[in-house]
Amino acid sequence: MPRPIVILPGYLAGAVEYRVLEQTLQALGFPTVTVPLRWQDWVPTIGGRSVAPILRVLDTTVKQVLQQQGVSHVTLVGHSAGGWLSRIYLGEKPYCIHPNETDDCLWSARDRVATLITLGTPHTSLERWTRKNLDFVNLSYPGAFYSDVRYVCVAGKAVYGDRWRNWLAYSSYKLTCGKGNTWGDGITPIEAAHLKGAENLVIEDAMHSPRGNRVWYGSPGLLERWTPYLV
C-alpha cells in the first residue's frame, strides 16, 4: 500500500489552494490529505510570531491519517513556509522561543514521517520578521538533519531576479539569500530552497505557487519530476 501523504500549505495559504494537487496525487494512488487550514489561521503568526498554532493542526492531521490508514509513517509535502515548519515538527528540541509560549511546543515527529518533500521552501532568510524562527530551525536541525528521514528539496528555475525587469523576484531573492540577481521560482531563490545533505532538485519553469493559474510545482509535466520520491 502506498504511504499516505500530508500536504502542509505555505504561508497565508489555505487548503483549498492545494485541492487540485491533492486530487492529482490521489489519482496516482497515494492517499492524500491537506492540512485543513484557512488563510486566516496564519494571522496569529504574522510578524515573526510563533508558528505553533499551525504545527498543532499539522500534528492532529498526521495522527488522524496514521490511525485511519493503519500505517506508522507518512510522507510530508511542505510548500513554501510549510517546508521549514515541517522541520520544526520533526524535531526533538522544544520550540519555546516566543513570549507567552506554553510547554506545548514539542512534537518529535521524526518517528511518524518517513520522507519530507519541500517545494519552493525558503530554508534561509535575512528578513528580520522570519529570522527568529528560521534561525531556530537551522541552528537546531541544520541541513538534512535526521538520517532516518529522507529529505527531498525541490527548487524552481522560472524567474531571474532583475532589479528593473523582475523587481518582485529580485527583492524576494535578496531578502532571502542576500542576492537578487539569481534564479528562482519568483519568490524563493534556488540556493535557499536546497538543504545540505538532501536530495536537491531543480525544476525548470516551476513558479512558486498555483495562484493565478500559474505553472507551479504541482502542475502536469512538472509534478512528475518529484513524485517518484513518494514511493
Salt bridges, closest charged atoms under 4 A:
GLU17 OE1 - ARG211 NE 2.93
GLU22 OE1 - ARG19 NH1 3.07
ASP41 OD1 - ARG38 NH2 3.18
ASP59 OD2 - LYS63 NZ 3.12
ASP59 OD1 - ARG112 NH2 3.27
GLU92 OE1 - ARG110 NH1 3.20
ASP104 OD2 - ARG56 NE 2.99
ASP111 OD1 - ARG112 NH1 3.71
ASP135 OD2 - ARG131 NE 3.29
ASP148 OD2 - ARG110 NH2 2.92
ASP185 OD2 - HIS208 ND1 2.89
GLU191 OE1 - LYS179 NZ 3.38
GLU199 OE2 - ARG150 NE 2.60
